Amino acid sequence: MKIDPWGVSDIKDYDRLCKEFGVSSISEDLRNTLRDNKYIRRRMVFGHRDLDLFLNAALKGEEVAIMSGIKPTGVFHLGSKITAEQMIYFQRISSKAYVFYSIADLEAYADNGIPLKESSETAIINVADIITLGLDPNRAIVYKQSDALAVQDLAFIFSRDVTMSMLEAIYGKRPPGLYFSALIQAGDILVPQTKIFGGPKPVLVPVGADQDPHIRLTRDIASKHRRDFKFVEPSSVYHKLVRSLKGDYKMSKRDPYSMITLSDDLDEMVKKVMNAFTGGRATIREQKELGGEPWKCSVYELYLYHFVDDDKLVERVYEECVSGMRICGDCKKEISEIVVKFLKEHQIKREKNIDLAIRLLEKGAELVRRKPF
Ligand code: SF4
């Protein structure tokens, strides 16, 4: 198992991850309570840290925050879509739940050498994507790390709490810029608890499994500052990494044919699906005799996790596949039509949300330029 928040992670066994890193798995009770969340119901979300603490406060009507972000290295893919939809889901749980969304442009510079101006343009599309997916902009603080003096101040303060050996134990040997961007992320996660935003409160961070090292570091920093800043250790909820359309355990941004993005040209996207790895048999005859293997199939995952809300349709696909009634070519055509419809509508609506995205980023920049204490 390899977990690298900046590189390629290789996680096949999520139970093992939970055991090794002290992540709690989602209990049946919790799954039932949050059944209206497709990702939790269908087990794409596999674990959490202190989700109950966040939920109890939110359901009692106390003020809570949901914090996550994106490295603006490109357009939204299905992994960014899950994170965004998780944030939106938890924002809707209470009228006192505020979303904090960080555009990690400093990290994109440290890790990928992307100039801040280029990140700035990508950020607008990313923010328009999340608004289009359903974010309530009236309860959202969206900002770029490079604008966030409050976050940078926190990162500087936190630098006293860490040693090189601690950072190496969490991240392995990395360039100093990446260690610093890890501290900036800790600042992102804890800034909702500063006086600018009303002080300490439960904060939930929905992320992919590969981001857990940042959560561990931030929880450690928060506990060290419990006495002086009264930080509550942040809660987190984890989803599995999105598998590549080629069947690998993680999609690669370097290979556009391994993933669908929310900016895909529609014909291109259909080609990607038609070339995707399936759990089908070598011949139609074998498929009819033996049935397919949907648990191996990247096309089935488009139904199960990404584009179909209706459980009955997902169950039907599964049953028809294993019983040999469903043929991969037809199956790919059906899901392509569903994805085309989604992308077409999303891209039209997103265009209309560009101005709002710019305004939200400007407003966020003003808020996070203030002193955190
Ligand atoms: Fe996958 Fe559909 Fe083929 Fe089954 S029929 S293996 S779900 S593409």
Residues whose N, C-alpha, C, O or C-beta is under 5 A from the ligand:
A	BS01	SF4	T278 G279 G280 G292 E293 P294 C297 V299 Y300 C321 R326 I327 C328 C331
